[in-house]
Amino acid sequence: MPNTGPECSLATSVAAPLQVAVGVIRNPAGEILVTRRNDAAHQGGLWEFPGGKVEPGETVQQALLRELREELAIGVLQSQPLIRINHAYPDLQVQLDVWSVEAYSGVPASCEGQPLQWLAPDRLTDLSFPEANLPIITAARLPEYYAILQGRSVAELSERLLRLLQRGIKLIQLRAKSLSKKAVARFLSAAYPMCRQQGARLLVNSAMLAVAERAADGVHLTSRHLLQLQARPDHVGWLAASCHNPEELQHAEEIGVDFAVLAPVLPTASHPGARTLGWQRFSDLLENVNLPVYALGGMTLDDVKKARQAGAQGVAGIGMFQR
């Protein structure tokens, strides 16, 4: 990326953030392309995702197509929104409009002499990135579906988990609050190895943390437990949180959760008549946080595209994955 790209140095009295189009480019193997910034540039020597400044009169998508053509000699064939980030450096404010590039023409090449490499998503954390890029790394590592696993018995949980894994779901939260600690521990002893074998991440609702802290990939905080924390707990792996309003979203970002679930977006059969956010309010709330956020409440599998357009990482739910 040239020095006029997303991290270029400007005066501290910028009237508006520097708007940047960014591409998270995946190859057929699922690896993600990253490039290294010129040592003389702002945030020089750090790795980043390809892209650059949106020029006057350009849309974000037009800028993304132009930048990737100029930097990498590829044409974007298919893309969708991933995350939008507003970040203030001491000397520069940036707004990164990040798109997941899922199909492209040509073979990526270093047109401007910048080093580049393909990495598996989970290896992105091995490199040093500008601070504004860190939420992009998290979003790039997360899938677009987040399943909430509930059941009234170990047998029912096991059956539903198997169905989720067979459908290719890679991110699952266990929320079996009605089961005894002994039953939860028995289920996890078989479920966690099964998830690892299938490449799926299993998080445990914080209401069951005492039982499951050593047998899961992370913790999903209830909104009550979220507000009780003043900092991110140590050694939790992935950390997620349930949010319902801007205050909870802001607190989630402040303590350093990896992602959040925001609900309820649409009416649900389990809470008829409950007040919902709607897509516009959901989208507005996401403008003020730099977190991947899943939409929950009244979702179907087909709502993932609408959720992406609203700024979400994807959709979360219970029943929609079991139908």
N, C-alpha and C positions, 0 to 999 in steps of 0.2 A: 504494500500500500504506500503511495507517495506521502510526503510530509504534510500534504494538505488533506489527509484522511481524517478518520474519526478522532484521533488523539492529538491533532496538531495544536501548537501553542498559540493562544490568542491572549489579548489583554484581559485582565481580570474584570473589567467593567463591560462584559458582554451583555447586550440588551436581551438576547434570546439564546437558548441553548443551540449548539451546533447540531444540526439534524444529520444523522448518519444512517445509511442503509447497510445492513450486515447480513451476510449469508452463512448459514450453517449447512455446509455441503456434504452430502453422504454419497459414498460410492456403493456399488452393488454388494460389497462385503459388509456394509454398515459402518465403515470407518468414516471419520470426520476430518475434513481438510483444515489445517491451521497454517498460518504464515507468521514469520518473525519480523518485527518492526526494525526499521533502520536504526542503528545505534544513535544517530544524531537527531532522531525524531522525538517528539513528546512521548514519554513512556517507552523510549528506545530500548531495544534489546529484548523486549517482552514479546510473547506470542499473542496472536489475536485471530479472530475469525475474519475472513476477507470481506471487503466492502469499502465504503468511502462516503464522502460528504454528498448530500443532496444539493444539487445546483439549483439556482433560481429558475422557476418555471418547470421543474421536474417533479413528478410524483416519486414516492419512495420506490415503487416497483421499477420505474424507469431508471432511477439512479442505480438500483441493484443490478439490473441488466447491463447497464453501461460499465459499472465498476468491475463486474466479474469478467466482462469481455476484455476490458483494458488490462486488468491484472493477471488474468488466468487464461484468456483466450477460449472461454467456454460460453455457450449460450444457455440461458435458463429456459427450460421447457415446462417445468412444473414446480410450483412453490406455494407455501401457505404461511400465514403469520405464526411466529413462535412465541416471542415475548417483546415487550417494549420497556426500555430502561431509561430512567432519568437519573443522571449522576453528576455530582459537582466535585471536580478536582479543585485544588487550591487556585489554579490558574485557568480553569476551563470548565464550562458546563456542557454536557453532551446529552443528547437524546438518541439512543440507539434503537432503531426500528429493525428488529431481527426477524428474518424469514428462514424457514426450513426449505432448502432446495432439494427436492426429491428426485428430479430428473434434469439432465442437462446434456447438451451436445458438445462434442469435442473432448480433448484430453487436457486436464488442467496442467498448465505450464507456468513457470515463473517469468512472466513478461517483463518485470521490473527488477529482476535480480534478487528478489527476496527469497530467503530459504523457506521451503514449505515441506510439510509431511502429513501423512494420513495416520490417524490414531483411532483405536477403539474408544468409544465414548468414555468408558471408565478409566482410561489412561490420560484423559485430558487434565486430570488433577495432578499429574506428574510434572507439568510445565508451569512456568510463571506467566500470568496474564495480567493486564491492567485491571484495576479493581472493578471498573465498570463492566468487565467481561465475566465476572464470577457468576452472576445469576444465569448467564447464557450457558455456562458449563453445566449447571444444574439442570436447566431446561433441556439441554441436549441429551442428558442421561436419563430423562424421564419419558415414559410412554404417554400416549394420549388417553389411555383408559386406566382408571383406578377403581378396583372392585372392593366393596366392603362385604366381608364374609361374616354372616350371622347364622346361628342355628340353635336348636333346642337340645341337641345331644351331640356327642362325639361322632356318632354314625352319620347324622345329618350334615355336620360340618365337613366330614371327610368326603361325603358324596358331592357336596357343593364345591369343595376345593378341587376335586378331580375334574369336575366340569369346567371350572375356570381355567385350569392348566391345559385342558384339552382344547379350549378355545383360544389359547395363546396369550392369555392375560399375564402380564409381567409385573404388575404392582398390586398388592393385595393387603388390605387391613383386616386383621382379626378383631371383631367386636362382639364377642360372645359373653356379654356381661351377666347373663342369667346362669351361666354354668359355674360349678364349684371350681375352686383352685385346683383340686386334684384332677378334675375332668379336663380343664384347660391345659394343664401340664402334660397329661396323657396324649391329648390331641397334638400338641406342639412337638412332642418327641418324634412323631411320625411325619407331621406336616412340614416342619422346617427342612429336613433333609430332602423331602420330595420337591419343595419349591426350589431349593438350590440346584437340584439335578435338572430342573426344567428352565433354569436361568431366570426365575421369578424372585422378586423381593417380597418378603413378608414382614409387615409392620404390625405391631401389637398396640391396641388402644391403651392409653395410659391408665384406664381404670383397672387393667389387669397386669400392670407393669411388675408388681412384686413377684408374680408367678413366672412371667415370660422374659425377663430382662436378659437372660443368657441364651435364649432360643429364638432369636428373631434378628432381622436386619435393621430394625429401628423401632421408633415409638411414634405413635400418632396421639397428640395431646388433645384432650377435650378442651373446649373453650374455657372451662373453669380452671383446669390445670395450667393452661397457657397463661392466664392472667395471674396465677400465683407465682410464676417464675420471673425472676429479674435478670436471668442470664441463661444461655444455652447450657444444659446439663453436660457433664463430661461423659465421654465413652458411650454415646447412645447410637452411633451409626447414623442412619437417616432419621431426621426429625421433621414431622409434619404437624399441622394444627388445624382444628376446626374453627372457622370464623363465621360471624354473622353480620358484622358491622365494620365501619372503617377503623374504630378504635382497636378492635381485636386484630385486624389485618396489620395495623401499624405496630402493635406490640409484637406480633409474630415476626415482623421484619427486624425490629430492634433487638430481639434476643437471638436472632440468627437461625430461625427455622429454615429448612431447605425448601419446603413448599407448603401451601395451604389449600384448604377446601373451603369454598364460600357457598353458603346456603341460607335459605332455600331460594333457588332461582325461579322455579315454576311451581304451580300447585302440585301437591302429592296426595295420593289416596290415604296415606297414613296420617296426614295432618290437614284434613279438609277445612277450608276457610282461613287457614293461617296466612298471615301477611307474607308476600313474596317480593323478591327484589325486581324481577323482570330483567330482560337482557340489557336494556339501556343502563339501568342503575348498576347492574353487575359490571358492565364495561367501564362506567364512570369510576367505580371504586378501585378498579385495577390500575387506573391511570396514576394513582398516588403511591403505589408500592412496587418495589423491584423484586418480585417473587413470582415463581410459577404458581398458578392458582387453578384448581379444578372447579368446575361448576357442578353443584350437587342440588338435587331436588327436582323431581319431575323429568329427569333426563331419560333419553333413549339412546341407543347406540348411534342412531343417525344424527343426533344433535351435536356430534363432535365437530362437524364443520362449522356450524353456527357458533359453537363455543369458541373455536379458534378465531373466528372473525371478531368476536367480542373481546379478544385478548387473553383467553384462557389457555392453559396447557392442554386441557381436554375435559372429559366428563368423568364424574364419579357416581357410583350408585350401588344399589343392592340387588333389587329384583331384575333389572334390565340385563344383567349378565347370566341370570338363571333361566330366562325364558327361552 
